[in-house]
């Protein structure tokens, strides 16, 4: 079964476009593959960040001033 693709117009900075074209040639991959992989990676990174935020949402808040005091006390600054 073939994967259905959606078409989109994306405008790249000329230098970035040239770089992508060169990478596509060197890796024997299409521009679409490179861009799709980069977008998937960025979205996966966002999902990891959101999971980390969820994990830490129940941690107590600390003010900036208190954090600086703690870092000084611990000898980190």
C-alpha positions in Angstrom: 0.0 0.0 0.0 1.5 3.4 -1.0 1.8 6.2 1.5 -0.3 9.2 0.5 1.6 12.4 0.5 0.4 16.0 0.8 2.0 18.7 -1.3 3.2 22.0 0.2 5.1 25.0 -1.0 8.0 25.9 1.2 10.3 28.9 0.7 13.9 28.3 1.7 16.7 30.8 2.2 18.8 30.3 -1.0 21.9 29.2 0.8 19.9 26.7 2.8 18.2 25.4 -0.3 21.6 24.9 -2.0 22.9 23.1 1.0 19.9 20.8 1.1 20.2 20.0 -2.6 23.9 19.1 -2.1 23.1 16.9 0.9 20.3 15.2 -1.1 22.8 14.4 -3.9 25.5 13.2 -1.5 23.0 11.0 0.5 21.0 9.8 -2.5 17.8 11.1 -0.9 15.2 13.6 -2.0 14.7 17.0 -0.6 11.3 15.8 0.6 12.9 13.0 2.5 15.4 15.3 4.2 12.7 17.9 5.1 10.3 15.2 6.3 13.0 13.7 8.5 14.0 17.1 9.9 10.3 17.9 10.7 9.8 14.5 12.4 12.9 15.0 14.5 11.8 18.5 15.6 8.3 17.2 16.5 9.8 14.3 18.4 12.0 16.7 20.3 9.0 18.9 21.1 7.1 15.8 22.4 10.1 14.9 24.7 10.1 18.5 26.0 6.4 18.4 26.7 6.8 15.1 28.6 9.6 16.6 30.7 7.4 19.6 31.5 4.6 17.2 32.5 7.0 15.2 34.8 8.2 18.4 36.5 4.8 20.1 36.7 4.3 19.0 40.3 7.7 20.2 41.5 7.6 23.2 43.9 8.4 26.5 42.4 11.5 28.4 43.5 12.1 32.1 43.0 15.2 33.4 41.1 16.5 35.0 44.3 16.2 31.7 46.2 17.8 29.8 43.4 20.8 32.1 43.4 21.1 31.8 47.2 21.0 28.0 46.9 23.7 28.0 44.1 25.9 30.2 46.3 25.4 28.0 49.3 26.3 24.9 47.3 29.5 26.7 46.0 28.3 26.5 42.4 28.6 30.3 41.8 
